[in-house]
Amino acid sequence: MFPSYRGRFAPSPTGPLHFGSLVAALGSYLDARAHQGVWLVRMEDVDAPRTAPGAAEGILRTLEDFGFEWDGAVVWQSQRLDAYAAALQQLKESGLAYACACSRREIGDSATRTAIDGGRVYPGTCRNGLPAGSTARAWRLRTTGDETAFEDRLQGRIAQRLEQDVGDFVLLRADGLYAYQLAVVVDDAAQGITHVVRGADLLDSTPRQIWLQRCLSLPTPSYAHLPVACNAAGEKLSKQTRAPGLRRERAAAELTSALAFLGQQPPSELAEASLAEIWRWAFAHWRFDLIPRQRNFLVQSKSSILDRQGAGS
């Protein structure tokens, strides 16, 4: 039997951990520990072309340097391809997955609506069979016009009509790689995840994951989407936006800033404390209800987070 709370942190090893990643790790870790739950780490390296050499090992080393302690062995998506293949086969046999011959350019030329995540809504070209003379490039999941909704612990009620808002979405890509949506759903179920706490950049993906869970007869976890740290241009902190990696010698200051970002109101002197003292404070004072209920949050500097907190307290 699984414990009543099983959470996880699932980074993609495209580069070093940065402040935005730290916020997600910290929020999920403290929420799990506050519920006397299990906290797992999964390396989402299924997208091999985006995986940076040595990044996964660096992420795990940084988590250890910052004082995180996960339960059990790290799961690697690159070692679970058979599980994704089995899930895809199940969807094929049930008639929910179908082959698609469309290229990205063809979709762009024929799609008439913008998807909720900024892409293009798939127009359903191959839904009733491949056009004559075409060859399958990818596999997609059928969606419906019914509402797929859930109550996010932070962001409130989220609802989408997938057929109109996203369209039938990819499970197996044209390059032969399994899509994130399929891998994350299969892995969360296999690990018995009951609570997902992650960044709000994934909020719009969640209805797709819930629909996929239903199609595979898998349980749906509780979801909480934390505000995402953004730069002055409104861009999510990431490798692509040149967010600097975390440094071991700044662990105390970075953890304190992340606590402040999550609304926890740490005393400013905590930034000069030992890691053990910071974690003791964090475990004792964690309050989920203090997390800002917004999708993103501007980070001009780490000191500005603490300054803003002090001005508002």
Buried (B, 14 or more C-beta within 10 A) or exposed (E): EEEEBBBBBBBBBBBBBBBBBBBBBBBBBBBBBBBEBBBBBBBBBBBEEBBBEEBBEBBBBBBEBBBBEBBEEEBBBBEBEEBBBEBBEBBBEEEBBBBBBBEEEBBEEEBEEEBBEEBBBBBBBBBEEBEEEBEEBBBBBBBEEEEBEBEBBBBEEBEBBBBBBBBBBBBBBBEEBBBBBBBBBBBBBBBBBBBBBBBBBBBBBBBBBBBBBEBBEBEBBBBBBBBBBBBEEEBBBBBEEEBEBBEEEBBBBBBBBBBBBBBBBBEEEBBEBEEEEBBEBBEEBBEBEEBEEEBBBEBEEBEEBBBBBEEEE
